[in-house]
Every structure is written in C-alpha cells, then in structure tokens.
Amino acid sequence: MAAVEGDEIKEPFEVEEGKSRVINLTAIANPPDIEYKWSRGKVSIPKVSDALPESRLVALSNGQLNISNVRREDAGAYKVKAENSEGKTKIKFKLNVLYAPRYKLYSNQVYIILSEALIIYD
C-alpha cells in the first residue's frame, strides 16, 4: 500500500518509456456512486467515453488511469478527484518515466545524459 501524507502519495509511480501502465486510485464511499476527474497540471484527462482514439492518457470509469506508450513528457504531477453525493476528496501523485541513457555527440566531446546527471568525456 502506498504511503499517503495529507492529500499526496509520497512515493512516485514509475513506468518505463514505451510501456503502458494502469494506475488504480479507487476511492471507497457510501453511497458507492463515485465520479472521478483526473488531471495533469491544469489539463483534464478525458474519460474513456470522451477520449479520441489516439489518446494515450485515458481515465477509466472505476478510478483508474490508463497511460499507453509512455513518453518522457508524461512525467510529472497528477491529481484525481473523487466525488459522490456526500462530498469529495482528492489525491496527488507523481509519475516518473524511466529510460535508458543515450549518446549525443557535440564536437569532439561525448555527453552521456543519465536522467538528471551529465557526464563529459574528452
């Protein structure tokens, strides 16, 4: 079970670049009819019924977020709101996208980019 502090999950979810991931943040409530609203930053994530066929981020009806073919730019802060007739709540989390190092050649030096670290070889 994920550690929650206030309205935020402390540990980020991780997924490898190019893979898919379903994030399950199903709420418990009475009455159990819950409406979920997902967002990344200030951008709403569409429900599966409203999503375009090419949408990679889709909110499923049961408190789950489906992310297909994950890209580096998918990394960041997300939020889900759950609401029923008795009230509402929200939870925030971070998504980390894992990817392999890559080489870039600049003049006679080789730069190796490892996530946030930069190593220069002459």
Backbone as JSON, one array per atom type, in Angstrom:
{
  "sequence": "MAAVEGDEIKEPFEVEEGKSRVINLTAIANPPDIEYKWSRGKVSIPKVSDALPESRLVALSNGQLNISNVRREDAGAYKVKAENSEGKTKIKFKLNVLYAPRYKLYSNQVYIILSEALIIYD",
  "N": [[0.85, -1.18, 0.0], [0.51, 2.21, -0.79], [2.26, 4.94, 0.73], [0.64, 7.65, 2.19], [0.58, 11.12, 2.58], [-1.11, 13.65, 3.96], [-2.82, 14.97, 1.31], [-1.4, 13.68, -0.64], [0.39, 11.16, -2.42], [3.3, 9.72, -1.3], [5.45, 8.24, -2.53], [6.59, 8.1, -5.86], [4.85, 6.89, -8.8], [6.23, 4.59, -11.12], [7.23, 4.03, -14.49], [8.4, 2.42, -17.42], [9.73, 3.98, -20.31], [7.82, 3.86, -23.29], [6.3, 1.69, -22.5], [3.15, 0.59, -21.03], [0.84, 1.59, -18.46], [-1.43, 1.1, -15.8], [-2.87, 3.04, -13.4], [-4.22, 2.66, -10.32], [-6.44, 4.23, -8.35], [-8.76, 3.88, -6.74], [-11.52, 5.04, -4.93], [-13.22, 4.68, -1.76], [-16.55, 4.73, -0.78], [-19.78, 5.71, 0.57], [-22.82, 6.71, -0.4], [-21.87, 4.36, -3.02], [-21.61, 5.38, -5.62], [-19.42, 6.96, -7.45], [-17.86, 9.75, -8.93], [-15.09, 10.35, -10.93], [-12.41, 12.6, -11.56], [-9.67, 13.25, -13.45], [-6.47, 14.82, -13.74], [-3.59, 16.42, -15.2], [-1.33, 18.61, -14.18], [-2.82, 21.58, -15.14], [-4.43, 20.47, -17.01], [-7.18, 18.62, -18.01], [-7.78, 15.11, -18.0], [-9.22, 13.05, -20.38], [-12.28, 11.12, -20.02], [-12.72, 7.66, -20.77], [-14.91, 7.36, -22.43], [-15.07, 9.82, -23.67], [-12.67, 10.2, -24.93], [-10.36, 10.66, -27.63], [-9.52, 8.39, -30.33], [-6.71, 8.25, -30.57], [-5.78, 9.01, -28.09], [-3.52, 8.78, -25.42], [-3.51, 8.97, -22.67], [-6.01, 8.1, -20.55], [-8.91, 8.29, -18.61], [-10.33, 5.78, -16.79], [-13.52, 4.34, -15.92], [-13.62, 3.41, -13.3], [-11.97, 4.6, -11.31], [-9.41, 4.42, -12.25], [-6.42, 5.2, -14.07], [-5.33, 5.02, -17.32], [-2.34, 4.8, -19.02], [-0.9, 4.77, -22.05], [1.82, 3.61, -24.09], [4.04, 5.12, -22.88], [5.66, 8.26, -22.63], [8.54, 10.4, -22.21], [7.72, 13.01, -21.63], [5.4, 12.57, -20.25], [5.97, 12.39, -17.61], [5.58, 13.76, -14.33], [3.4, 15.78, -12.24], [0.26, 14.61, -11.11], [-3.33, 14.51, -10.55], [-6.23, 13.27, -8.93], [-9.68, 13.57, -8.49], [-12.31, 12.54, -6.44], [-15.77, 12.16, -6.16], [-18.96, 12.06, -4.6], [-22.48, 12.07, -3.7], [-22.25, 12.83, -1.05], [-19.91, 14.21, -0.63], [-16.48, 15.23, -1.41], [-13.11, 14.35, -2.36], [-9.54, 14.49, -2.88], [-6.5, 13.39, -4.41], [-3.0, 13.6, -4.89], [-0.26, 12.74, -7.02], [2.98, 11.66, -8.24], [4.45, 10.9, -11.4], [7.07, 9.04, -12.58], [9.11, 8.63, -15.39], [11.03, 6.13, -16.66], [14.04, 5.71, -18.46], [16.52, 4.59, -20.85], [20.06, 5.45, -20.96], [21.38, 7.77, -23.4], [23.39, 8.67, -26.23], [24.9, 11.7, -27.25], [26.57, 13.59, -29.63], [28.78, 16.2, -29.52], [30.87, 18.28, -31.07], [34.12, 17.36, -30.34], [33.66, 16.1, -28.0], [31.95, 13.71, -26.0], [28.79, 13.54, -24.69], [27.1, 12.06, -22.08], [23.91, 11.47, -21.15], [22.3, 10.9, -18.25], [19.44, 10.58, -16.9], [19.1, 13.06, -14.7], [21.77, 13.62, -14.45], [24.9, 14.63, -15.9], [27.58, 13.58, -17.8], [30.81, 14.23, -18.98], [33.03, 13.33, -21.51], [36.31, 13.58, -22.71]],
  "CA": [[0.0, 0.0, 0.0], [1.3, 3.44, -0.91], [2.23, 5.85, 1.86], [-0.05, 8.91, 1.87], [0.8, 12.2, 3.53], [-2.08, 14.67, 3.59], [-3.55, 14.57, 0.1], [-0.39, 13.32, -1.64], [1.09, 9.89, -2.3], [4.7, 10.11, -1.14], [6.32, 7.57, -3.49], [6.07, 8.25, -7.23], [4.64, 5.72, -9.65], [7.28, 4.53, -12.14], [6.94, 3.23, -15.67], [9.44, 2.52, -18.42], [9.36, 4.64, -21.56], [7.32, 2.95, -24.31], [5.4, 0.7, -21.92], [1.87, 1.11, -20.57], [0.62, 1.43, -17.01], [-2.71, 1.48, -15.23], [-2.73, 3.5, -12.02], [-5.51, 2.43, -9.67], [-6.68, 5.03, -7.14], [-10.18, 3.74, -6.49], [-11.96, 5.53, -3.62], [-14.28, 3.94, -1.08], [-17.56, 5.7, -0.32], [-21.17, 5.3, 0.71], [-23.12, 5.76, -1.47], [-20.69, 3.99, -3.81], [-21.59, 6.01, -6.94], [-18.34, 7.95, -7.39], [-17.4, 10.34, -10.18], [-13.67, 10.65, -10.87], [-11.87, 13.58, -12.5], [-8.22, 13.17, -13.47], [-5.79, 15.93, -14.42], [-2.13, 16.55, -15.15], [-1.2, 20.06, -14.14], [-4.14, 22.19, -15.3], [-5.08, 19.84, -18.15], [-8.03, 17.48, -17.68], [-7.58, 13.88, -18.75], [-10.57, 12.65, -20.78], [-12.83, 9.81, -19.69], [-12.6, 6.75, -21.91], [-16.05, 7.6, -23.32], [-14.87, 11.1, -24.36], [-11.32, 10.27, -25.47], [-10.12, 10.39, -29.05], [-8.86, 7.08, -30.49], [-5.25, 8.34, -30.4], [-5.45, 9.45, -26.73], [-2.68, 7.85, -24.68], [-3.91, 9.08, -21.28], [-7.45, 7.96, -20.52], [-9.48, 7.99, -17.3], [-11.3, 4.7, -16.81], [-14.68, 4.68, -15.09], [-13.55, 2.83, -11.96], [-10.89, 5.15, -10.5], [-8.12, 4.04, -12.81], [-5.86, 5.99, -15.16], [-4.58, 4.19, -18.26], [-1.35, 5.54, -19.8], [-0.36, 3.88, -23.08], [3.03, 4.05, -24.8], [4.52, 6.22, -22.05], [6.73, 9.12, -23.14], [9.22, 11.17, -21.16], [6.94, 14.19, -21.28], [4.3, 12.18, -19.37], [6.43, 12.5, -16.22], [5.14, 14.98, -13.66], [2.39, 15.73, -11.18], [-1.11, 14.27, -11.5], [-4.31, 14.63, -9.47], [-7.55, 12.68, -9.17], [-10.73, 13.97, -7.55], [-13.41, 11.59, -6.32], [-16.92, 12.88, -5.6], [-20.3, 11.47, -4.61], [-23.48, 12.99, -3.16], [-21.9, 13.2, 0.32], [-18.72, 15.05, -0.55], [-15.41, 14.98, -2.37], [-11.74, 14.27, -1.88], [-8.57, 14.47, -3.98], [-5.17, 12.89, -4.09], [-1.98, 13.96, -5.89], [0.87, 11.81, -7.11], [3.95, 11.95, -9.3], [4.79, 9.81, -12.29], [8.44, 9.06, -13.1], [9.32, 7.83, -16.58], [12.38, 5.59, -16.67], [14.53, 5.48, -19.82], [17.94, 4.25, -20.95], [20.94, 6.56, -21.37], [21.57, 7.92, -24.84], [24.58, 9.43, -26.57], [24.81, 12.86, -28.13], [27.91, 13.99, -29.98], [29.0, 17.63, -29.69], [32.27, 18.47, -31.48], [35.0, 16.22, -30.02], [33.31, 15.58, -26.7], [30.75, 12.89, -25.94], [27.99, 13.79, -23.5], [26.19, 10.98, -21.73], [22.84, 12.03, -20.32], [21.7, 9.89, -17.38], [18.38, 11.23, -16.16], [19.45, 14.44, -14.39], [23.22, 13.76, -14.39], [25.59, 14.84, -17.17], [28.99, 13.17, -17.71], [31.5, 14.68, -20.19], [34.28, 12.63, -21.79], [37.16, 14.2, -23.76]],
  "C": [[0.89, 1.25, 0.0], [1.15, 4.31, 0.33], [1.63, 7.18, 1.43], [0.23, 9.9, 2.98], [-0.1, 13.35, 3.12], [-2.88, 14.21, 2.4], [-2.59, 14.17, -1.02], [0.22, 11.96, -1.36], [2.58, 10.2, -2.32], [5.62, 9.51, -2.19], [5.74, 7.73, -4.9], [5.78, 6.89, -7.87], [5.73, 5.75, -10.72], [6.85, 3.63, -13.28], [8.06, 3.47, -16.68], [8.9, 3.17, -19.69], [8.93, 3.58, -22.58], [6.36, 1.89, -23.8], [4.09, 1.38, -21.52], [1.71, 0.82, -19.08], [-0.79, 1.85, -16.67], [-2.47, 1.83, -13.78], [-4.11, 3.43, -11.39], [-5.58, 3.23, -8.37], [-8.18, 5.05, -6.86], [-10.52, 4.19, -5.06], [-13.04, 4.6, -3.06], [-15.26, 4.96, -0.53], [-18.91, 5.03, -0.15], [-22.03, 6.55, 0.61], [-21.93, 5.56, -2.4], [-20.63, 4.59, -5.22], [-20.62, 7.18, -6.92], [-18.02, 8.43, -8.79], [-15.94, 10.75, -9.99], [-13.32, 11.69, -11.93], [-10.35, 13.58, -12.36], [-7.64, 14.38, -14.18], [-4.28, 15.8, -14.26], [-1.85, 18.02, -15.26], [-2.6, 20.67, -14.21], [-4.94, 21.58, -16.44], [-5.88, 18.63, -17.69], [-7.7, 16.3, -18.57], [-8.96, 13.33, -19.1], [-10.97, 11.28, -20.24], [-12.74, 8.95, -20.94], [-13.74, 7.0, -22.9], [-15.9, 8.88, -24.14], [-13.54, 11.19, -25.1], [-11.29, 10.01, -26.97], [-9.41, 9.06, -29.18], [-7.35, 7.12, -30.26], [-4.83, 8.8, -29.0], [-4.64, 8.38, -26.01], [-2.98, 7.86, -23.19], [-5.43, 9.1, -21.23], [-7.89, 7.59, -19.11], [-10.53, 6.9, -17.46], [-12.39, 4.99, -15.8], [-14.57, 4.24, -13.64], [-12.4, 3.35, -11.1], [-9.51, 4.77, -10.98], [-7.73, 4.98, -13.95], [-5.03, 5.05, -16.02], [-3.65, 5.09, -19.07], [-0.71, 4.55, -20.75], [0.88, 4.48, -23.71], [3.65, 5.28, -24.12], [5.71, 6.93, -22.69], [7.34, 9.89, -21.98], [8.4, 12.36, -20.71], [5.7, 13.86, -20.44], [4.69, 12.27, -17.9], [5.89, 13.8, -15.62], [4.06, 14.71, -12.63], [0.99, 15.5, -11.76], [-2.02, 14.43, -10.28], [-5.59, 13.91, -9.89], [-8.48, 13.15, -8.07], [-11.82, 12.92, -7.6], [-14.56, 12.3, -5.61], [-18.17, 12.02, -5.68], [-21.26, 12.47, -3.96], [-23.15, 13.48, -1.74], [-20.67, 14.08, 0.44], [-17.69, 14.69, -1.6], [-14.07, 14.94, -1.67], [-10.82, 14.29, -3.1], [-7.28, 13.88, -3.47], [-4.24, 13.24, -5.24], [-0.89, 12.9, -5.87], [1.79, 12.24, -8.24], [4.18, 10.69, -10.11], [6.22, 10.03, -12.78], [8.5, 8.15, -14.32], [10.79, 7.42, -16.63], [12.8, 5.34, -18.11], [16.03, 5.26, -19.8], [18.77, 5.48, -21.3], [21.04, 6.61, -22.89], [22.81, 8.78, -25.06], [24.21, 10.59, -27.47], [26.23, 13.32, -28.38], [27.93, 15.49, -30.25], [30.49, 17.84, -29.93], [33.08, 17.23, -31.14], [34.68, 15.61, -28.66], [32.04, 14.75, -26.8], [30.06, 13.19, -24.62], [27.09, 12.59, -23.28], [25.17, 11.55, -20.76], [22.19, 10.88, -19.56], [20.69, 10.59, -16.49], [18.76, 12.69, -15.93], [20.95, 14.68, -14.37], [23.81, 13.92, -15.79], [27.06, 14.5, -16.96], [29.65, 13.55, -19.03], [32.8, 13.92, -20.31], [35.01, 13.37, -22.89], [37.87, 13.13, -24.54]]
}
